[in-house]
Amino acid sequence: MKSCLIVDDSKVIRMVAKKILHELTFTTAEAEDGQQALDYCKGTMPDAVLLDWNMPVMNGIDFLRELRKLPGGDHPVVVFCTTENDIEHIQEAITAGANEYIMKPFDSEILQAKFSQVGLL
């Protein structure tokens, strides 16, 4: 069974993502900000990370850059899930090491399609 770390400061978004991911047979872990997510990844590297951009403590892009520096940090498939939809943000995310990008709000169909595109399903 594949694992996904859900990183978002919104409890509602984490809850929705968790429900969808469980339906797709993923185990899940949650983090409220990039620092919590980084601490988690130092102990357990997930197969995938569903990542918000704007969060307190450490934002998504800073987390992603730090993740990619960790031993095994090149392994997780990172899907940004954010309201930031301009081309500059998307290019910055891809340059930093994101594999894919989806817009909020998302639903099961969108998440399933993106996870299929990146080879997680």
Secondary structure by P-SEA (a helix, b strand, c coil): cbbbbbbcccaaaaaaaaaaaaaacccccccccaaaaaaaaacccccccccccccccccaaaaaaaaaacccccccbbbbbcccccaaaaaaaaaacccccccccccaaaaaaaaaaaccc
